[in-house]
């Protein structure tokens, strides 16, 4: 069946690039890790509540 | 001259990515000092688009099911009718299917995965995510008509409520 399929040969055409990469950049680096002392629960809660706003 | 945005919908409801594309289109239109025109398929109420800065809506009900070639041809006709210099699409599977066909039809450069409004209009330069989001590429589109594929959740939804209150 595949042999019966017509094969159309098309001449290639010259196409100029329509887009161009001008420059690359990296994402902003992540901030420094903030360590909270295990004894200092109040500060941890304060940071989670006021800075991270997760609780 | 205008900015044309293709608004994708499902069962008459606009997709979030399409509204993000409209928000992006509005930012481009404002920067260019032109107007934002939306193209919708099979929708009855397009008033929601007004909140995202769309000033004119073209709708067609002539195609029931998605067909990339037919959709691309209709978007091409709309872009020519509205003399659009920028066509904005989302990054959905359908839009990614349409974009290259539209690019060929309009002889327009296409930038996919765009994450920010153009940093420059002359030349037209957009920031795209590259290398699976590990870097960004600033890409210049040098054709008269530009096609921009906005990356999902990159630009956000920007409502222009002041226009419609």
Backbone of each chain as ProteinMPNN parsed JSONL, in Angstrom:
{"seq_chain_A": "XXXXXXXXXXXXXXXXXXXXXXXXXXXXXXXXXXXXXXXXXXXXXXXXXXXXXXX", "coords_chain_A": {"N_chain_A": [[0.836, -1.213, 0.0], [1.947, 1.203, 0.816], [3.702, 1.68, -1.212], [2.185, 2.601, -3.238], [1.565, 5.156, -2.602], [1.786, 8.531, -3.593], [4.862, 10.252, -4.069], [5.851, 13.348, -3.45], [8.231, 15.492, -4.598], [9.747, 18.291, -3.406], [11.306, 21.339, -4.148], [13.873, 22.81, -2.16], [13.613, 25.949, -0.418], [15.189, 29.095, 0.08], [15.379, 30.516, 3.233], [15.521, 33.265, 5.29], [16.564, 33.705, 8.678], [14.101, 34.569, 11.059], [14.079, 35.26, 13.63], [16.337, 36.048, 16.321], [18.799, 35.212, 18.666], [19.696, 37.434, 21.08], [20.964, 37.845, 23.565], [21.959, 36.0, 26.499], [20.902, 35.19, 29.809], [21.297, 34.449, 33.309], [19.012, 33.17, 35.807], [18.087, 35.106, 38.734], [20.208, 34.66, 41.55], [19.501, 32.481, 44.345], [18.466, 33.642, 47.602], [20.386, 34.02, 50.677], [20.522, 31.396, 53.133], [18.588, 31.43, 56.076], [19.382, 30.808, 59.316], [17.882, 29.618, 62.242], [18.178, 29.527, 65.701], [17.726, 26.527, 67.569], [16.681, 26.821, 70.089], [15.378, 29.151, 69.979], [12.435, 29.609, 69.522], [10.475, 31.551, 69.341], [11.485, 33.508, 67.631], [11.613, 32.072, 65.275], [8.903, 31.558, 64.796], [8.075, 34.166, 64.505], [9.493, 34.921, 62.17], [8.449, 33.121, 60.284], [5.845, 33.941, 60.304], [5.827, 36.742, 59.754], [7.772, 37.246, 57.719], [8.013, 35.029, 55.859], [5.351, 34.547, 55.703], [3.751, 32.245, 56.011], [2.437, 31.127, 58.114]], "CA_chain_A": [[0.0, 0.0, 0.0], [2.813, 2.382, 0.935], [4.361, 1.915, -2.501], [1.261, 3.302, -4.14], [1.416, 6.563, -2.202], [2.641, 9.4, -4.411], [5.926, 10.95, -3.349], [6.058, 14.647, -4.079], [9.548, 16.066, -4.287], [9.64, 19.754, -3.443], [12.616, 21.991, -4.084], [14.032, 23.647, -0.961], [13.676, 27.392, -0.648], [16.061, 29.785, 1.035], [14.617, 31.321, 4.196], [16.365, 33.941, 6.277], [16.058, 33.563, 10.043], [13.227, 35.69, 11.419], [14.368, 35.612, 15.026], [17.765, 35.967, 16.597], [19.113, 35.307, 20.093], [20.55, 38.613, 21.296], [21.818, 37.595, 24.725], [21.461, 35.032, 27.478], [21.172, 35.583, 31.196], [20.913, 33.447, 34.298], [18.038, 33.675, 36.778], [18.697, 35.702, 39.928], [20.56, 33.61, 42.514], [18.634, 32.411, 45.52], [18.99, 34.364, 48.755], [21.107, 33.221, 51.665], [19.68, 30.648, 54.074], [18.55, 32.052, 57.406], [19.342, 29.763, 60.336], [17.319, 30.053, 63.519], [18.621, 28.635, 66.768], [16.672, 25.596, 67.995], [16.093, 27.31, 71.343], [14.702, 30.431, 69.748], [11.191, 29.304, 68.805], [9.723, 32.797, 69.113], [11.989, 34.174, 66.419], [11.201, 31.233, 64.144], [7.483, 31.843, 64.551], [8.008, 35.543, 64.008], [9.962, 34.951, 60.772], [7.481, 32.394, 59.455], [4.604, 34.7, 60.241], [5.973, 38.081, 59.174], [8.589, 37.292, 56.496], [7.585, 34.003, 54.893], [3.883, 34.641, 55.658], [3.172, 30.918, 55.791], [1.552, 30.767, 59.232]], "C_chain_A": [[0.864, 1.254, 0.0], [3.473, 2.708, -0.407], [3.474, 2.707, -3.447], [1.097, 4.775, -3.788], [2.317, 7.44, -3.066], [3.683, 10.104, -3.551], [6.208, 12.253, -4.078], [7.409, 15.209, -3.642], [9.463, 17.58, -4.468], [11.034, 20.346, -3.329], [12.731, 22.83, -2.811], [14.077, 25.124, -1.324], [14.55, 28.025, 0.426], [15.203, 30.653, 1.949], [15.581, 31.954, 5.19], [15.748, 33.771, 7.655], [15.255, 34.8, 10.439], [13.391, 36.096, 12.874], [15.853, 35.384, 15.288], [17.978, 36.097, 18.099], [20.1, 36.446, 20.295], [21.504, 38.356, 22.455], [21.167, 36.543, 25.62], [21.752, 35.549, 28.875], [20.691, 34.483, 32.132], [19.844, 34.02, 35.219], [18.76, 34.246, 38.0], [19.034, 34.599, 40.923], [19.641, 33.634, 43.717], [19.289, 33.141, 46.689], [19.671, 33.427, 49.736], [20.112, 32.528, 52.598], [19.742, 31.322, 55.446], [18.401, 30.94, 58.442], [18.809, 30.335, 61.649], [17.719, 29.027, 64.571], [17.451, 27.779, 67.265], [15.978, 26.06, 69.264], [15.167, 28.503, 71.103], [13.428, 30.246, 68.907], [10.419, 30.575, 68.451], [10.164, 33.492, 67.831], [11.578, 33.398, 65.171], [9.745, 31.518, 63.774], [7.317, 33.233, 63.965], [8.401, 35.618, 62.53], [8.966, 34.256, 59.852], [6.203, 33.2, 59.261], [4.77, 36.007, 59.458], [6.762, 38.116, 57.863], [8.094, 36.29, 55.457], [6.07, 34.028, 54.692], [3.249, 33.278, 55.348], [2.306, 30.46, 56.96], [0.852, 32.026, 59.756]], "O_chain_A": [[0.58, 2.228, -0.697], [3.765, 3.867, -0.7], [3.96, 3.397, -4.343], [0.556, 5.552, -4.575], [3.492, 7.122, -3.251], [3.395, 10.503, -2.422], [6.739, 12.255, -5.188], [7.674, 15.373, -2.451], [9.146, 18.075, -5.549], [11.842, 19.906, -2.511], [11.769, 23.496, -2.429], [14.526, 25.496, -2.409], [14.627, 27.528, 1.55], [14.388, 31.442, 1.471], [16.36, 31.262, 5.846], [14.525, 33.7, 7.779], [15.671, 35.931, 10.188], [12.902, 37.143, 13.298], [16.525, 34.635, 14.578], [17.41, 36.983, 18.737], [21.204, 36.428, 19.751], [22.703, 38.614, 22.351], [19.979, 36.246, 25.5], [22.733, 36.261, 29.094], [19.805, 33.697, 31.797], [19.775, 35.236, 35.396], [19.912, 33.902, 38.263], [18.229, 33.69, 41.124], [19.073, 34.669, 44.065], [20.514, 33.245, 46.759], [19.55, 32.206, 49.642], [19.004, 33.018, 52.818], [20.809, 31.728, 55.908], [17.406, 30.216, 58.441], [19.236, 31.398, 62.1], [17.612, 27.819, 64.356], [16.322, 28.26, 67.366], [14.814, 25.729, 69.493], [14.297, 28.814, 71.916], [13.356, 30.665, 67.752], [9.791, 30.66, 67.396], [9.349, 33.991, 67.056], [11.24, 33.986, 64.144], [9.404, 31.693, 62.604], [6.523, 33.448, 63.049], [7.738, 36.285, 61.736], [8.673, 34.749, 58.762], [5.569, 33.152, 58.207], [3.948, 36.333, 58.602], [6.46, 38.925, 56.986], [7.795, 36.655, 54.321], [5.563, 33.594, 53.658], [2.334, 33.177, 54.531], [1.529, 29.515, 56.824], [0.062, 31.947, 60.697]]}, "seq_chain_B": "XXXXXXXXXXXXXXXXXXXXXXXXXXXXXXXXXXXXXXXXXXXXXXXXXXXXXXXXXXXXXXXXXXXXXXXXXXXXXXXXXXXXXXXXXXXXXXXXXXXXXXXXXXXXXXXXXXXXXXXXXXXXXXXXXXXXXXXXXXXXXXXXXXXXXXXXXXXXXXXXXXXXX", "coords_chain_B": {"N_chain_B": [[-2.734, 49.994, 13.089], [-2.45, 47.273, 15.352], [-2.7, 45.121, 18.267], [-3.159, 41.718, 18.296], [-4.859, 39.223, 20.043], [-5.158, 35.784, 20.587], [-7.796, 34.157, 21.988], [-8.272, 31.48, 23.925], [-10.769, 29.053, 24.555], [-12.915, 26.915, 26.487], [-15.715, 25.079, 26.149], [-17.111, 27.472, 25.956], [-16.039, 28.954, 28.018], [-13.479, 31.112, 29.054], [-10.01, 30.279, 29.008], [-7.58, 30.326, 31.652], [-4.948, 30.777, 30.847], [-5.388, 32.087, 28.481], [-6.469, 34.5, 29.31], [-4.274, 35.488, 30.568], [-2.648, 35.836, 28.366], [-4.094, 37.874, 27.167], [-3.701, 39.901, 29.045], [-0.994, 40.273, 28.712], [-0.961, 41.08, 26.054], [-2.24, 43.536, 26.321], [-0.313, 44.992, 27.707], [1.662, 45.15, 25.758], [0.288, 46.521, 23.761], [-0.191, 48.955, 25.056], [2.438, 49.856, 25.352], [3.079, 50.24, 22.689], [1.296, 52.097, 21.969], [-1.082, 51.383, 20.764], [-4.135, 49.541, 19.978], [-5.884, 46.805, 21.617], [-7.002, 43.843, 20.252], [-9.184, 41.084, 20.357], [-9.492, 37.64, 19.464], [-11.943, 35.259, 19.408], [-13.312, 31.943, 19.662], [-16.357, 30.413, 19.16], [-17.786, 31.613, 21.356], [-20.171, 33.215, 23.446], [-20.518, 35.281, 25.281], [-18.373, 37.807, 25.664], [-17.709, 39.718, 27.427], [-16.161, 39.611, 29.689], [-13.565, 39.888, 28.864], [-13.08, 42.546, 28.59], [-12.217, 43.495, 31.026], [-9.587, 42.897, 30.99], [-8.407, 44.613, 29.314], [-9.085, 44.394, 26.644], [-10.227, 45.86, 23.697], [-11.742, 45.386, 21.493], [-13.618, 42.729, 20.149], [-13.414, 39.901, 18.13], [-15.39, 37.322, 16.965], [-15.913, 33.948, 16.056], [-18.159, 31.46, 14.991], [-17.926, 29.492, 13.251], [-16.38, 27.214, 13.193], [-16.607, 24.147, 14.637], [-15.062, 22.192, 16.013], [-11.675, 21.913, 17.279], [-9.169, 22.628, 14.973], [-6.03, 22.833, 13.901], [-4.951, 23.897, 11.496], [-7.112, 25.222, 10.316], [-7.82, 26.99, 12.354], [-5.438, 28.474, 12.484], [-5.528, 29.676, 10.02], [-7.782, 31.28, 10.259], [-7.003, 32.999, 12.317], [-4.918, 34.228, 11.005], [-6.307, 35.607, 8.989], [-7.738, 37.372, 10.598], [-5.644, 38.829, 11.729], [-4.66, 40.11, 9.49], [-6.859, 41.622, 8.745], [-7.143, 43.349, 10.911], [-4.818, 44.683, 10.774], [-2.631, 43.821, 12.363], [0.324, 44.13, 14.229], [1.521, 42.709, 16.147], [0.961, 39.452, 17.262], [-0.506, 37.692, 19.826], [-0.235, 34.697, 21.597], [-1.094, 31.947, 23.79], [0.653, 29.477, 25.787], [-0.401, 26.996, 25.459], [-1.089, 23.572, 24.474], [-2.597, 23.568, 22.114], [-2.147, 26.18, 21.158], [0.587, 26.104, 20.731], [0.624, 24.406, 18.639], [-0.735, 25.808, 16.709], [0.865, 28.109, 16.339], [3.359, 27.797, 14.706], [2.209, 27.292, 12.188], [0.799, 29.606, 11.775], [2.886, 31.365, 11.758], [4.182, 30.723, 9.367], [2.126, 31.365, 7.589], [1.758, 34.138, 7.966], [4.226, 35.036, 7.46], [5.82, 35.6, 9.655], [7.961, 36.164, 12.456], [8.369, 33.954, 15.217], [8.298, 33.799, 18.68], [8.586, 31.646, 21.302], [7.558, 30.654, 24.68], [7.687, 33.101, 26.108], [8.444, 35.303, 28.74], [8.236, 37.866, 29.709], [7.191, 41.304, 29.232], [7.941, 43.083, 26.163], [11.326, 44.146, 26.075], [12.26, 46.016, 24.434], [10.965, 47.859, 21.681], [11.778, 48.639, 19.165], [14.637, 47.547, 18.058], [12.378, 44.696, 18.204], [12.373, 43.056, 21.112], [12.174, 40.261, 23.163], [11.987, 38.539, 26.314], [12.749, 35.209, 26.944], [12.173, 31.984, 28.386], [14.746, 29.578, 28.636], [16.639, 26.6, 27.979], [15.275, 24.604, 29.575], [14.138, 26.288, 31.621], [16.404, 27.083, 32.995], [17.798, 29.238, 32.264], [17.594, 32.508, 30.701], [16.665, 33.846, 27.545], [17.223, 36.556, 25.502], [15.415, 37.491, 22.835], [15.344, 38.641, 19.531], [12.839, 39.648, 17.328], [12.573, 39.988, 13.964], [10.767, 40.489, 11.944], [8.008, 42.135, 10.196], [5.501, 41.53, 11.242], [4.96, 40.177, 14.407], [4.974, 37.184, 16.323], [4.031, 36.169, 19.465], [4.437, 33.843, 21.982], [3.132, 33.45, 25.017], [4.513, 32.394, 28.028], [3.1, 30.091, 30.366], [1.721, 31.251, 33.463], [3.628, 33.264, 33.843], [3.494, 35.986, 33.258], [1.17, 36.78, 34.485], [-2.219, 37.645, 35.586], [-3.583, 40.649, 34.657], [-5.72, 42.994, 35.538], [-7.666, 45.647, 34.214], [-9.364, 47.484, 35.689], [-10.166, 50.134, 35.941], [-10.911, 51.047, 33.493], [-13.407, 50.075, 33.051], [-15.2, 50.552, 35.074]], "CA_chain_B": [[-1.909, 48.978, 13.746], [-3.031, 46.811, 16.601], [-2.185, 43.869, 18.826], [-4.22, 40.713, 18.253], [-4.633, 38.104, 20.963], [-6.041, 34.632, 20.387], [-8.35, 33.774, 23.288], [-8.707, 30.088, 23.92], [-11.872, 28.8, 25.477], [-13.391, 25.533, 26.532], [-17.16, 25.111, 26.393], [-17.549, 28.856, 26.108], [-15.388, 29.619, 29.151], [-12.103, 31.451, 28.693], [-8.971, 29.635, 29.806], [-6.755, 31.27, 32.408], [-3.778, 31.122, 30.027], [-5.829, 33.041, 27.46], [-6.609, 35.793, 29.974], [-2.899, 35.947, 30.781], [-2.212, 36.323, 27.05], [-4.756, 39.175, 26.972], [-2.995, 40.847, 29.917], [0.287, 40.532, 28.047], [-1.274, 41.861, 24.859], [-2.56, 44.898, 26.745], [0.96, 45.648, 28.033], [2.338, 45.438, 24.489], [-0.494, 47.566, 23.078], [0.077, 50.223, 25.753], [3.804, 50.28, 25.028], [3.112, 50.657, 21.287], [0.29, 53.137, 21.736], [-2.109, 50.858, 19.855], [-5.267, 48.939, 20.675], [-5.853, 45.35, 21.747], [-8.15, 43.166, 19.647], [-9.182, 39.667, 20.716], [-10.204, 36.719, 18.574], [-12.468, 34.129, 20.17], [-14.028, 30.931, 18.881], [-17.535, 29.794, 19.785], [-18.164, 32.175, 22.655], [-21.338, 34.09, 23.336], [-20.336, 36.478, 26.091], [-16.946, 38.123, 25.744], [-17.567, 40.947, 28.218], [-15.095, 39.414, 30.685], [-12.274, 40.287, 28.298], [-12.926, 43.986, 28.769], [-11.475, 43.733, 32.264], [-8.157, 42.674, 30.738], [-7.915, 45.639, 28.396], [-9.468, 44.153, 25.247], [-11.126, 46.927, 23.246], [-12.607, 44.909, 20.405], [-13.609, 41.259, 20.115], [-13.9, 39.231, 16.924], [-15.777, 35.958, 17.331], [-16.436, 33.127, 14.968], [-18.801, 30.206, 15.391], [-17.97, 28.677, 12.031], [-15.642, 25.96, 13.361], [-17.092, 23.525, 15.867], [-13.979, 21.513, 16.734], [-10.344, 22.466, 17.04], [-8.366, 22.163, 13.847], [-4.941, 23.814, 13.932], [-4.78, 24.579, 10.206], [-8.24, 26.141, 10.113], [-7.674, 28.054, 13.352], [-4.32, 29.333, 12.088], [-5.957, 30.469, 8.869], [-8.72, 32.309, 10.73], [-6.203, 34.0, 13.047], [-4.183, 34.978, 9.966], [-7.238, 36.562, 8.371], [-8.043, 38.418, 11.584], [-4.448, 39.671, 11.867], [-4.573, 40.956, 8.291], [-7.991, 42.562, 8.784], [-6.901, 44.345, 11.958], [-3.453, 45.199, 10.566], [-1.929, 43.55, 13.615], [1.777, 44.024, 14.118], [1.914, 41.679, 17.111], [-0.077, 38.466, 17.558], [-0.16, 37.055, 21.096], [-0.858, 33.401, 21.869], [-0.654, 31.391, 25.072], [1.596, 28.366, 25.576], [-1.126, 25.725, 25.54], [-0.754, 22.627, 23.403], [-3.244, 24.038, 20.88], [-1.465, 27.383, 20.676], [1.897, 25.699, 20.212], [0.338, 23.737, 17.363], [-1.153, 26.847, 15.769], [1.863, 29.167, 16.13], [4.225, 27.661, 13.523], [1.398, 27.409, 10.972], [0.506, 31.036, 11.654], [4.165, 31.998, 11.423], [4.39, 30.527, 7.928], [1.075, 32.089, 6.876], [1.943, 35.59, 8.055], [5.669, 35.292, 7.279], [6.141, 36.323, 10.891], [8.84, 35.485, 13.403], [7.631, 33.454, 16.387], [9.078, 33.549, 19.887], [7.795, 30.883, 22.271], [7.986, 30.705, 26.089], [8.04, 34.475, 26.489], [8.129, 35.462, 30.158], [8.131, 39.273, 30.108], [6.826, 42.251, 28.183], [9.134, 43.396, 25.362], [12.259, 45.102, 26.678], [12.461, 47.041, 23.413], [10.031, 47.688, 20.558], [12.552, 48.81, 17.934], [14.097, 46.264, 17.587], [11.423, 44.031, 19.088], [13.138, 42.061, 21.871], [11.427, 39.666, 24.27], [12.739, 37.621, 27.167], [12.151, 33.872, 26.902], [12.864, 30.986, 29.193], [15.527, 28.699, 27.772], [17.323, 25.492, 28.658], [14.318, 24.123, 30.589], [13.997, 27.301, 32.685], [17.649, 27.319, 33.738], [18.361, 30.509, 31.803], [16.689, 33.311, 29.876], [17.247, 34.264, 26.268], [16.603, 37.736, 24.912], [15.287, 37.168, 21.409], [14.851, 39.713, 18.666], [12.01, 39.231, 16.184], [12.917, 41.029, 12.995], [9.767, 40.622, 10.874], [7.029, 43.219, 10.387], [4.512, 40.989, 12.174], [5.629, 39.333, 15.397], [4.102, 36.277, 17.064], [4.581, 35.954, 20.801], [3.791, 32.799, 22.778], [3.39, 33.798, 26.419], [4.676, 31.234, 28.9], [2.044, 30.045, 31.385], [2.039, 31.727, 34.81], [4.844, 34.086, 33.867], [3.145, 37.411, 33.235], [0.086, 36.978, 35.449], [-3.448, 38.289, 35.119], [-3.586, 42.065, 35.01], [-7.025, 43.566, 35.205], [-7.688, 47.096, 34.02], [-10.731, 47.775, 36.136], [-10.508, 51.544, 35.823], [-11.52, 51.299, 32.189], [-14.761, 49.538, 32.903], [-16.066, 50.853, 36.206]], "C_chain_B": [[-2.52, 48.545, 15.067], [-2.285, 45.567, 17.089], [-3.36, 42.896, 18.847], [-3.886, 39.598, 19.224], [-5.653, 36.999, 20.677], [-6.476, 34.144, 21.768], [-8.912, 32.355, 23.192], [-9.842, 29.885, 24.912], [-12.246, 27.322, 25.428], [-14.842, 25.577, 26.967], [-17.62, 26.523, 26.727], [-16.887, 29.613, 27.238], [-13.927, 29.88, 28.79], [-11.111, 30.75, 29.603], [-8.131, 30.697, 30.494], [-5.547, 31.724, 31.572], [-4.141, 32.154, 28.962], [-5.975, 34.434, 28.061], [-5.226, 36.378, 30.287], [-2.333, 36.502, 29.465], [-2.825, 37.686, 26.756], [-4.057, 40.248, 27.805], [-1.669, 41.249, 29.278], [0.065, 41.431, 26.816], [-1.563, 43.316, 25.191], [-1.271, 45.667, 27.041], [1.709, 46.034, 26.753], [1.627, 46.585, 23.763], [-0.241, 48.925, 23.717], [1.455, 50.755, 25.387], [3.874, 50.825, 23.601], [2.154, 51.807, 20.994], [-0.775, 52.669, 20.762], [-3.209, 50.17, 20.655], [-5.164, 47.411, 20.665], [-7.15, 44.747, 21.207], [-8.059, 41.679, 19.988], [-9.944, 38.866, 19.678], [-10.642, 35.52, 19.4], [-13.184, 33.169, 19.216], [-15.188, 30.404, 19.728], [-17.833, 30.318, 21.185], [-19.328, 33.139, 22.445], [-21.137, 35.388, 24.105], [-18.846, 36.74, 26.283], [-16.695, 39.327, 26.64], [-16.447, 40.848, 29.253], [-13.751, 39.935, 30.177], [-12.008, 41.779, 28.473], [-12.088, 44.323, 29.991], [-9.973, 43.572, 32.058], [-7.625, 43.602, 29.645], [-8.259, 45.42, 26.939], [-10.483, 45.206, 24.826], [-12.096, 46.459, 22.177], [-12.496, 43.383, 20.352], [-14.168, 40.779, 18.784], [-14.241, 37.802, 17.34], [-16.247, 35.213, 16.092], [-17.029, 31.852, 15.542], [-18.776, 29.208, 14.248], [-17.242, 27.349, 12.168], [-16.041, 25.341, 14.694], [-15.946, 22.926, 16.683], [-12.632, 22.117, 16.379], [-9.675, 21.788, 15.859], [-7.274, 23.214, 13.654], [-4.821, 24.595, 12.626], [-5.887, 25.607, 9.982], [-8.14, 27.306, 11.107], [-6.565, 29.032, 12.941], [-4.729, 30.231, 10.928], [-6.91, 31.591, 9.3], [-7.964, 33.403, 11.499], [-5.415, 34.863, 12.056], [-5.08, 36.029, 9.33], [-7.563, 37.714, 9.321], [-6.865, 39.377, 11.725], [-4.328, 40.615, 10.675], [-5.669, 42.018, 8.3], [-7.723, 43.698, 9.772], [-5.538, 45.022, 11.826], [-2.632, 45.033, 11.853], [-0.423, 43.471, 13.371], [2.327, 43.02, 15.121], [0.723, 40.758, 17.333], [0.368, 37.714, 18.813], [-0.952, 35.756, 21.252], [-0.422, 32.959, 23.258], [0.359, 30.273, 24.781], [0.894, 27.023, 25.715], [-0.718, 24.828, 24.376], [-1.348, 23.1, 22.077], [-2.506, 25.232, 20.293], [-0.096, 27.045, 20.096], [1.772, 24.992, 18.87], [0.031, 24.792, 16.298], [0.022, 27.746, 15.356], [2.765, 28.979, 14.903], [3.457, 27.793, 12.205], [1.09, 28.882, 10.7], [1.762, 31.791, 11.224], [4.446, 31.893, 9.926], [3.393, 31.384, 7.143], [1.309, 33.596, 6.844], [3.374, 36.016, 7.731], [6.205, 36.083, 8.478], [7.078, 35.498, 11.762], [8.051, 35.1, 14.645], [8.595, 33.212, 17.535], [8.18, 32.833, 20.884], [8.339, 31.106, 23.679], [8.411, 32.092, 26.543], [7.567, 34.735, 27.916], [7.965, 36.92, 30.585], [7.739, 40.136, 28.921], [8.089, 42.645, 27.411], [10.028, 44.424, 26.063], [12.543, 46.239, 25.708], [11.491, 46.778, 22.269], [10.736, 47.802, 19.211], [14.023, 48.651, 18.249], [13.222, 45.6, 18.652], [12.146, 42.886, 19.804], [12.301, 41.563, 23.047], [12.312, 38.685, 25.035], [12.02, 36.277, 27.205], [12.883, 32.946, 27.862], [13.553, 30.022, 28.232], [16.182, 27.62, 28.617], [16.498, 24.993, 29.844], [14.343, 24.999, 31.842], [15.283, 27.531, 33.485], [18.309, 28.624, 33.314], [17.282, 31.262, 31.028], [17.431, 33.715, 28.607], [16.497, 35.498, 25.787], [16.609, 37.555, 23.405], [14.704, 38.342, 20.636], [14.028, 39.11, 17.539], [12.114, 40.335, 15.148], [11.878, 41.221, 11.893], [8.768, 41.737, 11.204], [5.94, 42.789, 11.372], [5.25, 40.043, 13.111], [4.609, 38.437, 16.086], [4.779, 35.953, 18.389], [3.767, 34.872, 21.496], [4.126, 33.035, 24.238], [3.448, 32.528, 27.265], [3.618, 31.264, 29.999], [2.557, 30.521, 32.744], [3.33, 32.538, 34.882], [4.507, 35.568, 33.97], [2.053, 37.73, 34.248], [-1.125, 37.646, 34.829], [-3.441, 39.73, 35.591], [-4.914, 42.656, 34.57], [-6.924, 45.076, 35.136], [-9.061, 47.604, 34.404], [-11.139, 49.217, 35.916], [-11.219, 51.858, 34.514], [-13.006, 50.978, 32.17], [-15.671, 49.789, 34.091], [-17.066, 51.951, 35.858]], "O_chain_B": [[-3.048, 49.369, 15.813], [-1.385, 45.046, 16.43], [-4.431, 43.22, 19.36], [-2.767, 39.086, 19.232], [-6.849, 37.256, 20.545], [-5.651, 33.77, 22.602], [-9.881, 32.085, 22.482], [-9.857, 30.489, 25.985], [-11.941, 26.6, 24.478], [-15.151, 26.068, 28.053], [-18.407, 26.74, 27.649], [-17.144, 30.805, 27.409], [-13.228, 28.999, 28.289], [-11.329, 30.635, 30.809], [-7.983, 31.815, 29.999], [-5.173, 32.897, 31.588], [-3.318, 32.987, 28.585], [-5.65, 35.431, 27.416], [-5.034, 37.594, 30.273], [-1.629, 37.511, 29.46], [-2.175, 38.554, 26.173], [-3.845, 41.365, 27.336], [-1.278, 42.416, 29.305], [0.797, 42.393, 26.581], [-1.183, 44.22, 24.447], [-1.141, 46.837, 26.681], [2.312, 47.104, 26.674], [2.264, 47.491, 23.225], [-0.095, 49.929, 23.019], [1.626, 51.949, 25.142], [4.631, 51.755, 23.326], [2.192, 52.411, 19.922], [-1.318, 53.476, 20.007], [-3.205, 50.218, 21.885], [-4.472, 46.813, 19.841], [-8.246, 45.096, 21.648], [-6.983, 41.085, 19.916], [-10.912, 39.346, 19.088], [-9.818, 34.846, 20.017], [-13.599, 33.544, 18.119], [-14.999, 30.001, 20.876], [-18.103, 29.536, 22.097], [-19.445, 33.785, 21.404], [-21.532, 36.461, 23.647], [-18.153, 35.994, 26.973], [-15.604, 39.897, 26.626], [-15.859, 41.855, 29.647], [-12.906, 40.369, 30.96], [-10.858, 42.218, 28.5], [-11.345, 45.305, 30.0], [-9.179, 44.058, 32.863], [-6.531, 43.397, 29.12], [-7.79, 46.162, 26.075], [-11.482, 45.423, 25.512], [-13.149, 47.063, 21.978], [-11.408, 42.825, 20.494], [-15.249, 41.192, 18.362], [-13.44, 37.147, 18.008], [-16.889, 35.777, 15.207], [-16.474, 31.247, 16.459], [-19.497, 28.21, 14.259], [-17.45, 26.446, 11.358], [-15.837, 25.939, 15.751], [-15.868, 23.126, 17.895], [-12.465, 22.742, 15.332], [-9.621, 20.563, 15.758], [-7.563, 24.353, 13.286], [-4.614, 25.808, 12.641], [-5.632, 26.719, 9.519], [-8.349, 28.463, 10.742], [-6.726, 30.249, 13.036], [-4.332, 31.394, 10.858], [-6.854, 32.704, 8.776], [-8.255, 34.589, 11.345], [-5.267, 36.07, 12.247], [-4.684, 37.18, 9.15], [-7.651, 38.871, 8.911], [-7.055, 40.589, 11.829], [-3.943, 41.774, 10.827], [-5.44, 43.164, 7.914], [-8.036, 44.858, 9.503], [-5.155, 45.835, 12.668], [-2.028, 45.982, 12.352], [0.036, 42.826, 12.428], [3.45, 42.536, 14.976], [-0.393, 41.224, 17.565], [1.471, 37.169, 18.863], [-2.168, 35.724, 21.065], [0.506, 33.526, 23.835], [0.853, 30.149, 23.66], [1.527, 26.021, 26.05], [-0.083, 25.274, 23.42], [-0.687, 23.041, 21.04], [-2.267, 25.295, 19.087], [0.327, 27.626, 19.097], [2.706, 24.987, 18.068], [0.469, 24.691, 15.152], [0.162, 28.101, 14.186], [2.925, 29.92, 14.126], [3.976, 28.332, 11.228], [1.117, 29.341, 9.558], [1.7, 32.731, 10.432], [4.891, 32.854, 9.299], [3.755, 32.041, 6.167], [1.086, 34.248, 5.823], [3.693, 37.206, 7.727], [6.926, 37.071, 8.337], [6.989, 34.27, 11.793], [7.164, 35.837, 15.075], [9.592, 32.506, 17.381], [7.132, 33.353, 21.267], [9.421, 31.663, 23.863], [9.387, 32.239, 27.279], [6.427, 34.426, 28.264], [7.586, 37.179, 31.727], [7.926, 39.758, 27.765], [9.192, 42.551, 27.949], [9.549, 45.437, 26.574], [13.012, 47.302, 26.113], [11.222, 45.628, 21.924], [10.351, 47.152, 18.239], [14.622, 49.627, 18.7], [13.319, 45.908, 19.84], [12.488, 41.877, 19.188], [11.783, 42.36, 23.829], [13.243, 38.091, 24.49], [10.819, 36.218, 27.468], [14.076, 33.115, 28.114], [13.029, 29.694, 27.168], [16.26, 27.739, 29.84], [16.977, 24.968, 30.977], [14.54, 24.519, 32.959], [15.231, 28.127, 34.561], [19.274, 29.065, 33.938], [16.209, 30.73, 30.741], [18.648, 33.899, 28.602], [15.271, 35.48, 25.677], [17.666, 37.477, 22.778], [13.711, 38.948, 21.037], [14.467, 38.172, 16.874], [11.779, 41.487, 15.424], [12.085, 42.036, 10.993], [8.698, 42.214, 12.336], [5.51, 43.569, 12.222], [6.055, 39.219, 12.677], [3.503, 38.879, 16.399], [5.932, 35.524, 18.434], [2.544, 34.974, 21.588], [5.268, 32.844, 24.656], [2.543, 31.695, 27.218], [3.277, 32.333, 30.507], [3.689, 30.227, 33.126], [4.039, 32.49, 35.888], [5.169, 36.312, 34.693], [2.018, 38.828, 34.804], [-1.075, 38.146, 33.705], [-3.308, 40.001, 36.785], [-5.188, 42.796, 33.378], [-6.191, 45.702, 35.901], [-9.823, 48.087, 33.566], [-12.32, 49.506, 35.725], [-12.014, 52.793, 34.426], [-13.766, 51.535, 31.378], [-16.797, 49.294, 34.121], [-17.88, 52.335, 36.698]]}, "name": "protein", "num_of_chains": 2, "seq": "XXXXXXXXXXXXXXXXXXXXXXXXXXXXXXXXXXXXXXXXXXXXXXXXXXXXXXXXXXXXXXXXXXXXXXXXXXXXXXXXXXXXXXXXXXXXXXXXXXXXXXXXXXXXXXXXXXXXXXXXXXXXXXXXXXXXXXXXXXXXXXXXXXXXXXXXXXXXXXXXXXXXXXXXXXXXXXXXXXXXXXXXXXXXXXXXXXXXXXXXXXXXXXXXXXXXXXXXXXXX"}
